[in-house]
Amino acid sequence: MARSVPGTPLDSGQARAVAEEIGKDTDTAPDVVEEIYQQELSSLASEAKITQFLGVIATRRVRMMLKKH
């Protein structure tokens, strides 16, 4: 699994809640959502100079990605 980015929901106790919320909205298993989220977050973090909103951006991107399928 990809590395965690400090200050993001996956680094705190909110990771499961975020995955469950997106999972309910998209009919996707929370474990799958969490893995996709972690990958998206790592991808964004690798190029980001400002990391404050990476969790929000990754959440939005994962939600859009899963709603398309």
C-alpha positions as CSV (number, residue, x, y, z in Angstrom):
1,M,0.0,0.0,0.0
2,A,1.2,3.6,-0.7
3,R,2.7,5.8,2.0
4,S,0.6,7.9,4.3
5,V,0.7,11.7,4.1
6,P,0.7,13.5,7.4
7,G,-2.2,15.8,8.0
8,T,-4.6,13.9,5.8
9,P,-7.7,11.9,6.8
10,L,-5.9,8.6,6.3
11,D,-3.2,9.6,8.7
12,S,-5.9,10.3,11.4
13,G,-8.8,8.2,12.7
14,Q,-11.0,9.5,10.0
15,A,-9.7,7.2,7.3
16,R,-12.4,4.5,7.8
17,A,-15.2,7.1,8.0
18,V,-14.1,8.7,4.7
19,A,-13.9,5.3,3.0
20,E,-17.3,4.2,4.3
21,E,-19.0,7.4,3.3
22,I,-17.6,7.2,-0.3
23,G,-18.4,3.5,-0.4
24,K,-22.0,4.1,0.5
25,D,-22.4,6.9,-2.1
26,T,-20.8,4.7,-4.8
27,D,-21.8,1.2,-3.8
28,T,-18.1,0.2,-3.4
29,A,-16.5,-1.7,-0.6
30,P,-14.8,0.6,2.0
31,D,-11.6,-1.4,1.7
32,V,-11.5,-0.8,-2.1
33,V,-12.3,2.9,-1.6
34,E,-9.5,3.2,1.0
35,E,-7.0,1.6,-1.3
36,I,-7.9,3.8,-4.2
37,Y,-7.9,6.9,-1.9
38,Q,-4.4,6.0,-0.6
39,Q,-3.1,5.7,-4.2
40,E,-4.7,9.0,-5.3
41,L,-3.3,10.7,-2.2
42,S,0.2,9.4,-2.8
43,S,0.0,10.5,-6.4
44,L,-1.0,14.0,-5.5
45,A,1.5,14.2,-2.7
46,S,4.4,13.3,-4.9
47,E,4.0,16.5,-6.8
48,A,2.4,18.8,-4.2
49,K,4.2,21.8,-2.8
50,I,1.2,22.6,-0.5
51,T,-0.3,19.5,1.2
52,Q,-2.9,21.1,3.4
53,F,-5.9,20.2,1.1
54,L,-4.7,16.9,-0.4
55,G,-7.2,14.9,1.6
56,V,-10.1,17.0,0.2
57,I,-8.8,16.9,-3.3
58,A,-8.2,13.1,-3.2
59,T,-11.6,12.5,-1.7
60,R,-13.3,14.4,-4.5
61,R,-11.2,12.7,-7.2
62,V,-12.0,9.2,-5.8
63,R,-15.7,10.0,-5.5
64,M,-15.7,11.2,-9.2
65,M,-13.7,8.2,-10.3
66,L,-16.1,5.7,-8.6
67,K,-19.3,7.4,-9.7
68,K,-18.2,7.0,-13.3
69,H,-18.1,3.2,-13.0
